[in-house]
Structures are given as structure tokens and as C-alpha cells.
Amino acid sequence: MKIWVDADACPVVIKDILFRAAERTGLQLTLVANQSIRVPPAPNIKMLRVAPGFDVADNEIVKLSAAGDLVITSDIPLAAEVIEKGGYALSPRGEMYTTDNIKARLTMRDFMDSLRSSGIDTGGPPALNQGDRQAFANHLDRFLAKHASQGTSEQS
């Protein structure tokens, strides 16, 4: 199992949690972004810089990830593609996207997108708070405890 991070929009505090988890577990962690991001000097942590452009990093993650891999993203369409491929997707706020909830998330995302394109100000997501960080860290730890050792690709 590998961990992939949609790193352009991933908060620094979440990246720090992921760096510690990768160092602790030895799992391969790859941050994918269209700009350089500093990563700790560890053989299992790397940064993959892709060309700038709409969905370039997302497409690279889908291409390189495999069933059973974990992708950290707040991008709903990317999460849906990862799940369809047999992988797992976890948001930086600690929400695990699943086959049970991804369709509803896609529908809501598309609805909000249509509101924004018609000129309605929908605002953005609230700032990441301590509860979100804790939820992410807890869900990541539970996921890694369950999946890292068994290498399973079943959906949770």
C-alpha cells in the first residue's frame, strides 16, 4: 500500500501528520503537486512535481495509484476515481470517502458548482480547525492500523 497526496491544496499541518505517519510505518508517501514542496529527507517520502494545469496532479494520482492505495484529497471527483479503481480516499478533514457516500458528495459538489457558475456566492469551506486535524489524525491511524499490515484492498 502507498499513500498519495493531492498536495497543492493540502494544508501544511496535514502534510506534517502524514510525514510522521510515513516515518513511523515506513509506507511510501508521495506528494503530487504542480509546484515544488519540501519533504523530509526520508527514503520513503518523495515529491512528484507535475506540469501546471487543470487536474494534471489529479490525473497523475489516478494513473499511478493502485487498488488498496490511500489518497489524501479534498477533491471529490478525484476521490470518486480512486474509489472506482479500488483505492481509498480520505479528506484532510478526516472524512473517509466510500462507495456509500461518494455519489452524494459528487451530486452536492456539482450542485454547488452550478450555483457558483450562475453568480451565487456560496462561500468557501471553513478554516481547518483543531477538531478537523484530530479527526484526520485519528482516522489515518485507524486506517493504517487496519490496512498497512494486511495489504487489503477491500472498501471500508
N, C-alpha and C positions, 0 to 999 in steps of 0.2 A: 504494500500500500504506500502511495505517495500523497503528499499534501501539496495542492496548488493554490496560489493566492492571486486573486484578481486585485493586484496591488496598487493600481493607480488611485483608487478611491478608498482603500483600506486604511483606517486610522492607525497612527503610529503605535498607540497603546495595544492594539490588537496584534500588530506585527511583533511587538515585543513579547506578548504572550506566546505567539507561535514560535518565535526563536527559542524561547525557553523550553517549550514542549518538544521541539525538534532536537535540541541538545540533550534533553532528558531521555528521549525514546530512541534516538538515532535514525528516525524516519527521514526520508528525503523530503525537503521543503523547498519549493521553487516559487519565487515571486515573479509574476509576469506583469510587465508594465511597458509603457512606451517612453519612459524616462528612467534614467539610472536611479536605483535605490540602494542605499548602503545596507549590506548584510554582514552579520558577524563572520569572522574567519573560521568557518567550520566546514569540513568536507561534505556534509550532507545538506548544507544550506546554500542555495545559489539564487542568482538574479538572472532572469531572462528578459532582455530588452527587445521589444518588437518595434516595428515601424509605427509611426503615428497614424492615426486614422480610426474611424468609427468601427468599433467591435473587433479590431485587429487582435488585441490581447485576449478577448473572449474566444475568438475563433481558434487561436493558438492553444488555449487551455483545452478546448473541446477536442482538438486534433491530438494533443499529446497525452491527455488523461486516459485512464483505462478504468474498466469496471472495478469497483472496490476502492478507487481513489477518493480522497476528500478534497472538495474545492471550497474555498472560503470566498464568498461573494455576496454582495447585496444586489447584484444584477439578476432579476427574476428570469429573463429569457435564458441567460447562461445557466442558471440553476436548473431550469427545465431540461436543457440539452444534456447536462451532466447526469441528471436522474434517468433520462431516457437511455443513456449509454450504460447505465448500471452503476454509476458512481453516487456519491453523497455530496450534498451541498449544505453548508452552514453559513448563516449570515453573521456579520460582525456584531450583531446584537444578540446572538445566541439562539436564533431560531433555526431549527433543522428543517430544511425543505424536504418534503417527502412526496411520494406518488399520490398520497391522500390530500395534500394541501396545495400542491403547485398549480393546479388548474385554476383554483380560486384566486391565488396570488397573481397569476397571469391575467385573469379577467379584470381584477382590480387595477393592475398596472396599466392595462390598455385603456380602461375607463378614465383613469386619472390623466393619462397621456392625451386622450381626446379632449378632455376639459382644458388642459393647458394649451393645446393647439387651437382651441376656439377662443383663447384670450382670457380664460378664467385663471386667476392666481390661486393655485392650490397650496402654496407654501411648500416648504421642504420638510424633510424629516427632522425631528428634534435632535439636538446635540446628543452625542453618545454620553451616557451618564455612568456613574459607578455601578448601578444595578445592571446595566447592559454589559459592562466589562465583566462583571462577576458571572452573569448568565452565560456569556461566551466562554469564559474560562472553565466553568463547571461543565457545560455541555461538551466542550472539547475534551476535557479529561475523561468524562464518562464514555465518549465515543472511542477515544484512543484505548481506554482500558478494555473495551469490548472488542474492538476490531483490529487493533495493531497486532495483537498476539495471534489471533486466529486467521487473519488474512481473508476474511469472508467478504462476499460481495452481495449479501442479502440486504434488502432495504429495511431500515428500521422505522 
